[in-house]
Amino acid sequence: PIIEKREDQKLITSGIYGMVRHPLYLSGLLILAGTNIYFGSKWAWVGTVAAMVIILVRIPLEEKKLIKRFSQEYISYRRHTKRILPWIF
């Protein structure tokens, strides 16, 4: 599916987005980690670490686009909200 940009799109800063800027990445990492723990596969952790690296590279690229789209509103939001882990990172 193609994601369409709407001109009237607003920055969401409440709910889960009030705690972390990228909740979908957080949930994906939690699912991967939980699956690895459940199945006890040491090799699966390699994929999880690779996913973490990809996410850490992708976030700044996404955030450049968000700053371009929402300017000062996103910059302010970014100052007060952690990237992936609430209260930590």
Residue pairs with C-beta under 8 A, 6 or more apart in sequence:
5 69
9 69
11 66
11 70
11 73
11 74
11 77
13 77
13 81
16 23
17 23
17 81
18 81
19 81
19 82
19 86
20 26
20 81
20 82
20 83
20 84
20 85
20 86
21 63
21 77
21 78
21 81
21 82
21 83
21 84
22 55
22 59
22 62
22 83
22 84
25 55
25 59
25 84
26 84
26 85
28 51
28 55
29 48
29 51
29 52
29 55
29 84
32 44
32 47
32 48
32 51
33 48
35 44
36 44
36 45
36 48
55 84
59 83
59 84
63 74
63 78
66 74
67 74
67 75
67 78
70 77
82 88
82 89
83 89
